[in-house]
């Protein structure tokens, strides 16, 4: 096993000035390499046994399966759970003790020099036979509060409970175990060329997950020119958070807390968080999240069917028609105002008449107002009396599976009466909404595939 060197402040490979960015500079993100903690193969064997999906998509049974594969799976740190007899917050302290022990016993090694980590995922788009490859890189992003002068832009609202969980974990461990996903725009294509040059080398990690996605990773501390140029290209314009808003806002809270006790430290590591940077002009997959409405009853379903034509053009469709039209997001760019509609009496293809929606659209920029998820929210309110409060109260449930949405309605599962099938939200619309300073409705985006947790860990130290 490799010995872990003592922490040092980075000199080689730095992408940004050592001093913190002046508050009024704005709009230009700070991205830099870092000395990641990575699993030591000599200590854990096959790396596939210690990786996991992100914490927020793991069900309890899957967590147990991951731990059964390897007792040092990253899920033990990233998703600690309560055990019998635990005192409040004992699970976070347990994760911190385990993390410290694994650093001491050689489970992890720390890079000797700051590096970026090029990351490639090759996968099959769910619902079809289309195969895609996306490339990006892991680095540190300097945290910024959201606002008109920020170089980091959100696109969705956060909830307090998930943030409290992540806050307690980061406060106990002082590390990021899974990345936030950020989107950047390099219209010239230079970053794609740089990434292509790296992936010609032998990968440092090569893992295939349970979904058949192949994940490959390259540390590039030895090619500082590529690292510096990637940081410059990705940081030339604002970064849009695509996934991980709760982790980002939690990191801001943690940073502010640490600043209260470490105010004299210049450019501290806790001012940064782990991010996977993806360029938006490559093929990216955003899965739609379909809506199933509960509790309308027969009369409510009939009333909805009678009035749906007030907002949509309507064509009758059976179940095979809907499955063919919506089963694979690879076959559509989305954003066209097209929906599937299914009840136990039959179904239809719907196309929004935007002029009919115009008087009822919520405030906000043009990008937010033309989103399919915005249109559907208006339709549910106008045609079924289901507003945002009713949606939050559980009248609308969500699934990424077309078949599951239709099955729930057919079976009347838990009062399911109507399914609305959606197309994916285009990546360009996500970045446009964020650039306007707006946020999208909940469950508007689901980027696929997810980055593995455990490939690189960001400790809040130099």
PLY file of the C-alpha trace (Angstrom):
ply
format ascii 1.0
element vertex 462
property float x
property float y
property float z
element edge 461
property int vertex1
property int vertex2
end_header
0.00 0.00 0.00
1.17 3.51 -0.75
2.09 5.69 2.22
-0.06 8.79 2.57
1.97 11.98 2.31
1.46 14.86 4.70
-0.98 17.55 3.54
0.64 20.45 1.71
-0.80 23.56 0.08
-0.95 23.05 -3.68
1.61 24.80 -5.81
1.89 22.74 -8.96
-1.25 22.40 -11.04
-3.16 25.29 -9.49
-5.84 26.65 -11.86
-6.78 29.75 -9.91
-5.15 32.50 -7.83
-4.35 31.61 -4.25
-6.25 34.58 -2.86
-10.04 34.36 -2.62
-11.94 35.97 -5.48
-13.16 39.52 -4.74
-16.90 39.54 -4.08
-17.62 41.96 -6.93
-15.77 39.95 -9.59
-18.80 37.73 -10.12
-19.87 35.44 -12.94
-16.51 33.64 -13.31
-16.32 30.37 -11.33
-13.07 29.27 -9.69
-12.12 25.67 -10.53
-8.96 23.91 -9.47
-7.32 20.49 -9.14
-7.10 18.82 -5.74
-5.46 15.93 -3.96
-8.23 13.36 -3.90
-8.55 10.40 -1.60
-9.01 7.24 -3.64
-9.50 3.60 -2.74
-6.27 1.59 -2.67
-6.76 -1.56 -4.80
-4.12 -3.43 -2.78
-6.32 -2.98 0.28
-9.82 -3.52 -1.11
-9.34 -5.59 -4.27
-11.79 -5.09 -7.14
-12.90 -1.45 -7.02
-16.39 -2.30 -8.22
-17.08 -3.78 -4.79
-16.56 -0.49 -2.96
-18.41 1.90 -5.27
-22.07 2.88 -5.01
-24.71 5.04 -6.68
-25.34 8.46 -5.09
-26.86 8.30 -1.63
-30.19 9.83 -2.68
-31.14 7.07 -5.14
-30.29 4.11 -2.86
-33.13 2.15 -1.27
-32.56 0.36 2.08
-32.36 -3.10 0.52
-29.81 -1.88 -2.03
-27.68 -0.42 0.74
-27.52 -3.81 2.43
-26.59 -5.44 -0.89
-23.74 -2.97 -1.35
-22.37 -3.66 2.12
-22.65 -7.40 1.50
-20.37 -7.00 -1.54
-17.66 -5.35 0.50
-17.59 -4.17 4.14
-15.69 -1.03 3.05
-18.21 0.06 0.43
-18.45 3.86 0.29
-22.14 3.65 1.19
-21.06 3.08 4.80
-19.68 6.64 4.78
-22.02 8.41 2.37
-25.29 6.94 3.68
-24.90 6.12 7.37
-28.06 4.75 8.99
-29.39 4.55 12.51
-28.66 1.38 14.44
-30.45 -0.07 17.46
-29.60 1.93 20.58
-28.17 4.91 18.71
-28.20 8.30 20.37
-29.17 11.28 18.20
-26.74 11.80 15.32
-24.67 8.77 16.32
-24.68 7.57 12.72
-22.75 10.63 11.55
-20.14 10.26 14.28
-19.83 6.58 13.36
-19.22 7.51 9.73
-16.53 9.97 10.83
-14.76 7.32 12.93
-14.92 4.81 10.09
-13.56 7.39 7.63
-10.64 8.18 9.94
-9.92 4.48 10.43
-9.90 3.79 6.69
-7.51 6.66 6.12
-5.18 5.24 8.74
-5.29 1.57 7.74
-4.50 2.10 4.05
-8.03 1.70 2.64
-7.54 5.08 0.97
-4.47 6.74 -0.49
-4.10 10.44 -1.14
-2.72 11.84 -4.36
0.76 13.28 -4.01
-0.03 16.25 -6.23
-3.18 18.18 -7.12
-4.99 16.66 -10.07
-8.10 16.81 -12.14
-9.78 13.45 -12.78
-11.16 12.82 -16.27
-14.30 10.71 -16.13
-16.02 8.75 -18.91
-19.36 6.94 -18.77
-20.55 4.64 -21.56
-24.16 3.56 -21.18
-27.35 2.48 -22.83
-30.18 5.00 -22.70
-33.07 3.41 -20.74
-35.93 2.15 -22.86
-33.99 1.46 -26.05
-30.78 0.34 -27.72
-29.12 3.74 -28.08
-25.60 3.79 -26.59
-23.91 7.02 -25.55
-20.60 8.11 -24.08
-20.24 11.26 -22.00
-17.02 12.73 -20.68
-16.22 15.27 -18.03
-13.84 15.83 -15.16
-13.84 15.99 -11.38
-12.39 19.08 -9.76
-12.94 21.50 -6.93
-15.36 24.40 -7.38
-15.09 27.43 -5.14
-18.41 27.94 -3.36
-20.44 31.04 -4.10
-23.78 32.18 -2.73
-26.47 32.28 -5.39
-27.37 35.67 -6.81
-27.22 37.93 -9.82
-23.41 38.25 -9.61
-22.73 34.58 -8.89
-20.76 32.30 -11.17
-22.82 29.32 -9.95
-26.50 29.04 -10.89
-29.21 26.75 -9.46
-32.21 25.47 -11.37
-34.37 23.94 -8.62
-35.52 24.58 -5.06
-34.22 22.59 -2.12
-35.95 20.95 0.85
-34.85 21.37 4.45
-34.79 17.72 5.58
-32.27 16.43 2.98
-30.03 19.43 3.63
-29.96 18.80 7.37
-28.86 15.20 6.79
-26.04 16.25 4.44
-25.01 19.07 6.79
-24.58 16.70 9.73
-22.53 14.32 7.58
-20.17 16.95 6.17
-19.73 18.54 9.60
-18.79 15.16 11.10
-16.49 13.94 8.32
-15.10 17.09 6.68
-15.27 15.55 3.22
-17.38 15.20 0.07
-17.99 11.54 -0.82
-20.16 12.19 -3.89
-20.01 15.04 -6.39
-22.37 17.80 -7.36
-22.98 17.81 -11.13
-22.24 21.07 -12.92
-22.80 22.04 -16.55
-20.56 24.37 -18.51
-20.68 25.72 -22.07
-17.65 25.37 -24.33
-19.10 26.13 -27.72
-15.72 25.85 -29.42
-15.35 22.17 -28.56
-11.82 22.54 -27.20
-12.57 20.74 -23.93
-13.88 17.71 -25.85
-10.56 17.55 -27.72
-8.61 17.72 -24.46
-10.69 14.98 -22.86
-10.31 12.81 -25.95
-6.53 13.09 -25.67
-6.65 11.85 -22.08
-8.89 8.82 -22.62
-6.42 7.38 -25.11
-4.30 6.47 -22.08
-4.83 3.44 -19.86
-7.48 4.24 -17.29
-6.66 4.33 -13.58
-10.07 2.80 -12.83
-12.39 0.82 -15.09
-15.67 -0.33 -13.54
-18.99 -1.61 -14.87
-21.95 -1.06 -12.56
-25.18 -3.00 -12.04
-26.95 -1.08 -14.83
-24.25 -2.00 -17.33
-22.71 1.48 -17.40
-18.95 1.49 -17.84
-17.12 4.07 -15.71
-13.48 4.98 -16.43
-11.27 7.44 -14.56
-7.90 9.07 -15.29
-5.86 11.17 -12.86
-3.98 13.83 -14.85
-1.63 15.48 -12.34
1.21 14.85 -14.80
-0.36 16.93 -17.58
-0.69 20.33 -15.96
-1.28 22.15 -19.23
-4.44 20.10 -19.88
-5.61 20.63 -16.30
-5.11 24.38 -16.51
-6.89 24.66 -19.85
-9.85 22.55 -18.73
-10.26 24.74 -15.66
-10.10 27.85 -17.80
-12.62 26.57 -20.34
-15.11 25.34 -17.75
-14.74 28.51 -15.69
-15.16 30.95 -18.57
-18.89 31.38 -17.88
-21.31 30.53 -15.07
-21.71 26.90 -13.99
-25.28 25.55 -13.83
-25.93 23.02 -11.07
-27.62 20.08 -12.78
-27.78 17.68 -9.83
-26.84 18.03 -6.17
-28.49 21.30 -5.10
-28.89 20.03 -1.53
-25.20 19.14 -1.32
-24.22 22.52 -2.70
-26.35 24.55 -0.28
-25.20 22.35 2.60
-21.58 23.03 1.66
-22.31 26.76 1.73
-23.72 26.48 5.24
-20.74 24.41 6.37
-18.31 26.90 4.81
-19.92 29.81 6.62
-19.77 27.93 9.91
-16.09 27.09 9.44
-15.29 30.68 8.54
-16.52 31.77 11.95
-13.76 29.75 13.62
-11.06 29.89 10.91
-11.43 33.46 9.70
-7.68 34.10 9.44
-7.04 31.18 7.03
-6.43 32.22 3.43
-8.24 30.27 0.71
-9.26 27.34 2.95
-10.16 23.97 1.46
-13.66 24.12 2.95
-14.37 27.01 0.56
-14.57 24.36 -2.21
-16.64 21.29 -2.97
-16.34 18.27 -5.24
-17.97 18.72 -8.66
-18.24 16.70 -11.85
-18.08 19.13 -14.76
-19.90 18.16 -17.98
-19.94 20.21 -21.18
-23.43 20.81 -22.53
-22.79 20.35 -26.26
-22.08 16.62 -25.96
-25.02 14.18 -25.94
-26.39 14.15 -22.39
-29.39 12.16 -21.17
-32.13 13.72 -19.06
-34.86 11.26 -18.14
-38.44 12.52 -17.80
-40.38 12.02 -14.60
-44.01 11.08 -15.27
-46.91 12.25 -13.11
-49.70 10.07 -11.71
-52.71 11.89 -10.23
-54.50 10.33 -7.26
-57.91 10.83 -5.71
-59.92 12.29 -8.58
-62.60 9.59 -8.54
-64.66 8.57 -11.53
-66.48 11.89 -11.75
-63.22 13.82 -11.56
-61.62 11.72 -14.28
-64.61 12.23 -16.56
-64.59 15.99 -15.93
-60.88 16.16 -16.69
-61.40 14.22 -19.93
-64.25 16.52 -20.95
-62.15 19.68 -20.51
-58.67 18.61 -21.59
-59.38 19.94 -25.08
-59.53 23.47 -23.68
-55.73 23.52 -23.43
-54.57 20.71 -25.71
-55.07 19.28 -29.13
-56.13 15.68 -28.49
-55.58 12.45 -30.47
-56.89 9.11 -29.19
-54.13 6.64 -28.30
-54.04 3.15 -26.82
-51.42 1.83 -24.44
-49.00 0.55 -27.15
-49.16 3.98 -28.81
-48.16 5.70 -25.58
-45.44 3.21 -24.78
-43.93 3.63 -28.21
-44.10 7.43 -28.01
-42.66 7.89 -24.52
-40.66 4.81 -23.56
-37.22 6.07 -24.65
-35.95 9.64 -24.12
-33.26 8.99 -26.73
-35.79 9.38 -29.55
-36.93 12.92 -28.76
-35.36 16.23 -27.88
-38.33 17.15 -25.67
-39.66 20.59 -24.98
-42.39 20.46 -27.62
-45.38 20.52 -25.28
-46.34 16.91 -26.03
-47.80 14.62 -23.34
-49.32 11.21 -22.91
-52.68 10.93 -21.11
-54.00 7.67 -19.65
-57.08 6.68 -17.66
-58.79 3.36 -17.13
-61.16 4.38 -19.93
-58.34 4.85 -22.45
-55.71 7.34 -23.46
-54.66 10.16 -25.74
-51.70 12.06 -27.10
-51.86 15.72 -26.09
-50.16 18.70 -27.68
-50.27 22.00 -25.82
-51.88 24.98 -27.54
-49.58 27.63 -26.16
-51.94 30.48 -26.84
-54.51 28.79 -24.57
-51.93 28.51 -21.79
-50.60 32.05 -22.06
-53.09 33.77 -19.70
-52.49 31.20 -16.97
-48.68 30.86 -16.96
-46.80 31.67 -13.74
-44.47 34.67 -13.46
-40.90 34.20 -14.64
-38.77 34.32 -17.73
-39.72 32.92 -21.10
-37.60 29.79 -20.55
-39.49 28.80 -17.40
-42.88 29.61 -18.89
-42.41 27.38 -21.95
-41.24 24.26 -20.05
-43.39 21.15 -20.42
-43.42 20.69 -16.63
-44.70 24.27 -16.26
-47.46 23.65 -18.78
-48.51 20.46 -17.02
-48.61 22.24 -13.67
-50.97 24.82 -15.16
-53.13 22.08 -16.71
-53.45 20.18 -13.44
-54.51 23.34 -11.64
-56.96 24.55 -14.29
-58.49 21.22 -15.26
-58.30 19.13 -12.08
-58.01 21.68 -9.27
-54.62 20.33 -8.22
-52.40 23.27 -7.32
-48.89 23.33 -5.86
-50.18 22.71 -2.33
-52.19 19.66 -3.41
-49.19 18.36 -5.33
-46.98 18.71 -2.24
-49.65 16.96 -0.18
-49.31 13.81 -2.29
-52.06 14.13 -4.87
-49.39 13.71 -7.55
-46.79 10.95 -7.39
-43.82 10.40 -9.67
-42.16 7.62 -11.60
-39.56 7.38 -14.34
-41.18 4.24 -15.76
-43.87 4.57 -18.43
-45.08 1.04 -17.70
-45.31 1.69 -13.98
-47.32 4.87 -14.48
-49.81 3.10 -16.71
-49.96 0.03 -14.45
-50.71 2.15 -11.38
-53.69 3.70 -13.14
-54.95 0.39 -14.54
-54.87 -1.13 -11.06
-56.14 1.99 -9.27
-53.11 1.59 -7.04
-53.49 3.75 -3.92
-56.15 5.81 -5.68
-54.23 6.39 -8.93
-56.63 7.73 -11.56
-54.73 9.50 -14.34
-51.18 9.30 -15.71
-49.48 12.11 -17.58
-46.40 11.02 -19.54
-43.70 13.59 -20.30
-40.78 13.99 -22.65
-37.37 14.94 -21.24
-36.48 18.54 -20.45
-33.79 19.69 -22.92
-30.44 20.55 -21.36
-30.52 23.90 -23.13
-33.75 24.75 -21.32
-32.26 23.87 -17.95
-29.33 26.22 -18.41
-31.61 28.92 -19.84
-33.92 28.81 -16.80
-30.93 29.06 -14.47
-29.46 31.96 -16.47
-32.76 33.84 -16.10
-32.54 33.46 -12.32
-35.60 31.19 -12.19
-36.01 27.72 -10.69
-37.86 24.79 -12.18
-40.70 22.81 -10.56
-39.75 19.78 -8.49
-39.03 16.56 -10.40
-38.26 18.38 -13.65
-34.93 16.70 -14.41
-33.13 13.43 -13.80
-29.68 13.24 -15.32
-28.61 9.73 -16.30
-26.34 7.96 -15.61
-25.34 9.08 -12.14
-21.71 9.47 -11.20
-20.38 6.74 -8.95
-19.73 7.65 -5.35
-16.30 6.58 -4.10
-14.25 7.11 -7.25
-12.76 10.31 -5.82
-13.24 11.82 -2.36
-12.65 15.48 -1.59
-11.21 16.00 1.93
-11.41 19.57 3.18
-7.65 19.93 3.46
-4.83 20.76 1.10
0 1
1 2
2 3
3 4
4 5
5 6
6 7
7 8
8 9
9 10
10 11
11 12
12 13
13 14
14 15
15 16
16 17
17 18
18 19
19 20
20 21
21 22
22 23
23 24
24 25
25 26
26 27
27 28
28 29
29 30
30 31
31 32
32 33
33 34
34 35
35 36
36 37
37 38
38 39
39 40
40 41
41 42
42 43
43 44
44 45
45 46
46 47
47 48
48 49
49 50
50 51
51 52
52 53
53 54
54 55
55 56
56 57
57 58
58 59
59 60
60 61
61 62
62 63
63 64
64 65
65 66
66 67
67 68
68 69
69 70
70 71
71 72
72 73
73 74
74 75
75 76
76 77
77 78
78 79
79 80
80 81
81 82
82 83
83 84
84 85
85 86
86 87
87 88
88 89
89 90
90 91
91 92
92 93
93 94
94 95
95 96
96 97
97 98
98 99
99 100
100 101
101 102
102 103
103 104
104 105
105 106
106 107
107 108
108 109
109 110
110 111
111 112
112 113
113 114
114 115
115 116
116 117
117 118
118 119
119 120
120 121
121 122
122 123
123 124
124 125
125 126
126 127
127 128
128 129
129 130
130 131
131 132
132 133
133 134
134 135
135 136
136 137
137 138
138 139
139 140
140 141
141 142
142 143
143 144
144 145
145 146
146 147
147 148
148 149
149 150
150 151
151 152
152 153
153 154
154 155
155 156
156 157
157 158
158 159
159 160
160 161
161 162
162 163
163 164
164 165
165 166
166 167
167 168
168 169
169 170
170 171
171 172
172 173
173 174
174 175
175 176
176 177
177 178
178 179
179 180
180 181
181 182
182 183
183 184
184 185
185 186
186 187
187 188
188 189
189 190
190 191
191 192
192 193
193 194
194 195
195 196
196 197
197 198
198 199
199 200
200 201
201 202
202 203
203 204
204 205
205 206
206 207
207 208
208 209
209 210
210 211
211 212
212 213
213 214
214 215
215 216
216 217
217 218
218 219
219 220
220 221
221 222
222 223
223 224
224 225
225 226
226 227
227 228
228 229
229 230
230 231
231 232
232 233
233 234
234 235
235 236
236 237
237 238
238 239
239 240
240 241
241 242
242 243
243 244
244 245
245 246
246 247
247 248
248 249
249 250
250 251
251 252
252 253
253 254
254 255
255 256
256 257
257 258
258 259
259 260
260 261
261 262
262 263
263 264
264 265
265 266
266 267
267 268
268 269
269 270
270 271
271 272
272 273
273 274
274 275
275 276
276 277
277 278
278 279
279 280
280 281
281 282
282 283
283 284
284 285
285 286
286 287
287 288
288 289
289 290
290 291
291 292
292 293
293 294
294 295
295 296
296 297
297 298
298 299
299 300
300 301
301 302
302 303
303 304
304 305
305 306
306 307
307 308
308 309
309 310
310 311
311 312
312 313
313 314
314 315
315 316
316 317
317 318
318 319
319 320
320 321
321 322
322 323
323 324
324 325
325 326
326 327
327 328
328 329
329 330
330 331
331 332
332 333
333 334
334 335
335 336
336 337
337 338
338 339
339 340
340 341
341 342
342 343
343 344
344 345
345 346
346 347
347 348
348 349
349 350
350 351
351 352
352 353
353 354
354 355
355 356
356 357
357 358
358 359
359 360
360 361
361 362
362 363
363 364
364 365
365 366
366 367
367 368
368 369
369 370
370 371
371 372
372 373
373 374
374 375
375 376
376 377
377 378
378 379
379 380
380 381
381 382
382 383
383 384
384 385
385 386
386 387
387 388
388 389
389 390
390 391
391 392
392 393
393 394
394 395
395 396
396 397
397 398
398 399
399 400
400 401
401 402
402 403
403 404
404 405
405 406
406 407
407 408
408 409
409 410
410 411
411 412
412 413
413 414
414 415
415 416
416 417
417 418
418 419
419 420
420 421
421 422
422 423
423 424
424 425
425 426
426 427
427 428
428 429
429 430
430 431
431 432
432 433
433 434
434 435
435 436
436 437
437 438
438 439
439 440
440 441
441 442
442 443
443 444
444 445
445 446
446 447
447 448
448 449
449 450
450 451
451 452
452 453
453 454
454 455
455 456
456 457
457 458
458 459
459 460
460 461
